[in-house]
Amino acid sequence: MTAKHRHSGTWVFFDVLYEDGSRRSNRKVPAEILGGLDGDEPARKLIESQDEEISKASGQPRPVIASLSRTPLPKAAPRPGSLKAARAR
């Protein structure tokens, strides 16, 4: 069984830290809006617009994003029978 990848090619996942100290993990952003000279800035704009829609629906004020980082990929366990698995023993 293979491990799920957090970056599937069509989506990139971000961890968002807000100024009030709250954190949201694995916010999905389409991969096609990222890259180029703007880097991850389009992701911030998209997540801010999503937060704005959520705040309108909930009646709560929109939190301000303090930092935005890509969710790290988990390290895959070595496959049985591989050289890395033999070294781990």
C-alpha positions in Angstrom: 0.0 0.0 0.0 1.4 3.4 -0.9 1.3 6.5 1.2 -0.9 9.3 0.2 1.0 12.3 -1.2 0.0 15.8 0.0 1.0 17.3 -3.3 -1.1 15.5 -5.9 -0.1 17.6 -8.9 -3.4 19.4 -9.2 -3.5 20.8 -5.6 -0.9 22.2 -3.3 -1.5 22.2 0.5 -0.7 25.1 2.8 -0.5 25.6 6.6 -1.9 29.0 7.6 -0.9 30.7 10.9 -3.2 33.6 11.8 -2.2 36.6 14.0 -4.6 35.5 16.7 -2.4 32.3 17.1 -4.9 29.9 15.4 -3.7 27.6 12.7 -5.3 25.8 9.8 -3.5 23.0 8.1 -3.9 21.5 4.6 -5.7 24.4 2.9 -6.0 23.4 -0.8 -4.9 25.7 -3.5 -4.9 24.8 -7.3 -1.3 24.2 -8.5 -1.9 26.2 -11.7 -2.2 29.5 -9.9 1.2 29.1 -8.2 4.7 29.7 -9.5 6.2 32.4 -11.8 7.5 35.6 -10.3 4.7 35.8 -7.7 5.7 32.5 -6.0 3.1 31.6 -3.4 1.5 35.0 -3.2 -1.5 33.9 -5.3 -2.2 31.2 -2.6 -2.4 33.9 0.1 -4.9 35.9 -2.0 -7.0 32.8 -2.6 -7.0 31.8 1.0 -7.9 35.3 2.1 -10.8 35.4 -0.3 -12.0 32.0 1.1 -11.6 33.3 4.6 -13.7 36.3 3.6 -16.5 34.1 2.3 -16.4 32.0 5.5 -16.5 35.1 7.7 -19.6 36.5 5.8 -21.4 33.1 6.3 -20.5 32.8 10.0 -20.8 36.4 11.0 -17.3 36.3 12.6 -14.5 38.7 11.6 -12.0 37.4 9.1 -8.7 36.5 10.8 -5.5 38.1 9.5 -2.9 35.7 8.1 0.5 36.0 9.9 2.3 33.4 7.8 1.7 30.9 5.1 3.9 27.8 4.3 3.6 24.8 2.2 2.6 21.6 4.1 5.7 19.4 4.2 5.5 16.0 2.6 5.7 13.1 5.1 8.8 10.9 4.9 7.9 7.6 3.2 8.7 4.4 5.1 11.3 2.3 3.3 9.8 -0.5 1.2 10.4 -4.0 2.5 13.4 -5.6 0.8 15.0 -2.3 -0.1 18.5 -1.3 0.8 17.2 1.4 3.2 15.1 -1.2 5.0 18.1 -3.5 5.3 20.2 -0.7 6.8 17.5 0.2 9.3 17.7 -3.3 10.9 
